[in-house]
Amino acid sequence: MVAIIEALAPGSAALFAGGALYVSVVEHPARMRAGIPVALAQFRQMYPLAAPWQASSAAICLVTGIISTLLTGQWTWAAGGVLVGAVIPFTLLAIMPTNHKLLDARAPAEDQAARLLARWARLHLVRSLLGAVGLVVMAAAAVRGHFDATQVVQ
């Protein structure tokens, strides 16, 4: 059971971080190069598809990180889970107001849409960085756990 939880924790962190980094580094810059009307239309199509799996992978990471700490006594599991899980309240409090404006049925004017999309990119980069740092912490916990488990007791 511990092995499964310890695999789910960094696995979900990697899923979240990889997706978030892809959006920040590849997808959003590409959508912006296509022009604001196209970027806004693409954002509106992408968001409802991406949000559920991003939120669920962050939540799974948070829960499995805490459970791993309870099972192993290694605080690094919880630290990584909390870093990745922090994207949930960050998204709800900091990014959702921008999301709602971008997703509003009444399309914002092009200059306002450009400002909203630029703001969204900066905020999303914070999510990406939280996910990446959380993944690194989870990887360190996994490596440490592997070496702790293979040490010979003298």
C-alpha positions in Angstrom: 0.0 0.0 0.0 2.8 2.4 0.9 4.5 1.8 -2.5 1.2 2.6 -4.4 0.7 5.9 -2.4 4.4 6.8 -2.9 4.0 6.2 -6.6 0.8 8.2 -6.9 2.2 11.2 -5.1 5.0 12.1 -7.5 3.1 10.7 -10.5 0.2 13.1 -9.9 2.8 15.9 -9.2 4.4 15.1 -12.6 1.1 15.1 -14.3 0.1 18.5 -12.9 3.5 20.1 -13.4 4.0 18.7 -16.9 0.6 19.9 -18.0 1.0 23.3 -16.4 4.4 23.9 -17.8 3.3 22.8 -21.2 0.5 25.4 -21.1 2.8 28.2 -19.8 5.7 27.5 -22.1 4.1 26.2 -25.3 0.3 26.4 -25.6 -0.4 29.9 -24.3 2.5 31.6 -26.2 1.3 29.8 -29.4 -2.3 30.9 -28.9 -1.2 34.5 -28.3 0.8 34.5 -31.6 -2.3 33.6 -33.5 -3.9 36.9 -32.6 -6.2 38.0 -29.7 -9.5 36.9 -31.2 -8.1 33.4 -32.0 -6.4 33.3 -28.6 -9.6 34.1 -26.8 -11.6 31.5 -28.8 -9.0 28.8 -28.2 -8.8 29.7 -24.4 -12.6 29.3 -24.2 -12.3 25.8 -25.8 -9.3 24.7 -23.8 -10.3 25.8 -20.3 -13.2 23.4 -19.7 -11.2 20.5 -21.0 -8.0 21.2 -18.9 -9.5 22.4 -15.6 -10.9 19.0 -14.4 -7.7 17.0 -14.9 -5.4 19.8 -13.6 -7.6 20.2 -10.5 -7.8 16.5 -9.9 -4.1 15.8 -10.3 -3.3 18.6 -7.8 -5.8 17.3 -5.3 -4.5 13.7 -5.7 -1.0 15.0 -5.1 -2.0 16.9 -2.0 -3.8 13.9 -0.5 -1.2 11.3 -1.4 1.6 13.6 -0.2 0.0 13.9 3.2 -0.8 10.2 3.4 2.8 9.4 2.4 4.1 11.5 5.3 1.7 9.8 7.7 2.9 6.4 6.5 6.6 7.1 6.4 7.2 10.0 8.8 9.0 11.9 6.0 7.8 15.5 6.0 9.0 16.1 2.5 6.1 14.1 1.0 3.6 16.5 2.6 5.7 19.5 1.6 5.6 18.5 -2.0 1.9 17.7 -1.8 1.1 21.1 -0.2 3.2 22.9 -2.9 1.2 21.3 -5.7 -2.0 21.4 -3.8 -1.6 25.2 -3.2 -2.5 25.7 -6.8 -6.1 24.9 -5.9 -6.8 27.9 -3.6 -4.4 30.1 -5.7 -6.5 29.3 -8.8 -9.8 29.9 -7.0 -8.7 33.2 -5.4 -6.2 34.7 -7.9 -7.0 33.3 -11.3 -10.8 32.6 -11.3 -11.8 36.3 -11.6 -9.7 36.5 -14.8 -11.0 33.2 -16.0 -14.6 34.4 -15.5 -13.9 37.5 -17.5 -12.3 35.5 -20.3 -15.1 33.0 -20.4 -17.9 35.5 -20.1 -20.4 35.1 -23.0 -20.0 38.8 -23.7 -16.6 38.9 -25.4 -14.3 41.6 -24.0 -13.0 44.2 -26.3 -9.7 43.1 -28.0 -7.5 45.4 -25.9 -9.1 44.2 -22.7 -8.9 40.6 -23.8 -5.2 41.1 -24.5 -4.7 42.4 -21.0 -6.7 39.6 -19.5 -4.8 36.9 -21.4 -1.4 38.5 -20.4 -2.5 38.6 -16.8 -3.7 35.0 -17.0 -0.3 33.9 -18.4 1.5 35.5 -15.5 -0.8 33.9 -12.9 -0.6 30.6 -14.6 3.1 30.7 -14.5 2.9 30.8 -10.7 0.8 27.6 -10.9 3.4 26.0 -13.1 6.3 27.0 -10.8 4.4 25.7 -7.7 3.9 22.4 -9.5 7.5 22.1 -10.7 8.9 22.9 -7.2 6.4 20.4 -5.7 7.5 17.8 -8.2 11.1 18.3 -7.3 10.3 18.0 -3.6 8.3 14.8 -4.3 11.2 13.4 -6.3 13.6 14.1 -3.5 11.2 12.3 -1.0 11.0 9.3 -3.3 14.8 9.1 -3.7 15.3 9.5 0.0 12.7 6.8 0.7 14.3 4.5 -1.8 17.7 4.9 -0.1 16.2 4.6 3.4 14.5 1.3 2.4 17.7 -0.2 0.9 20.1 0.7 3.7 21.5 -2.3 5.6 20.9 -2.2 9.3 24.1 -3.1 11.2 
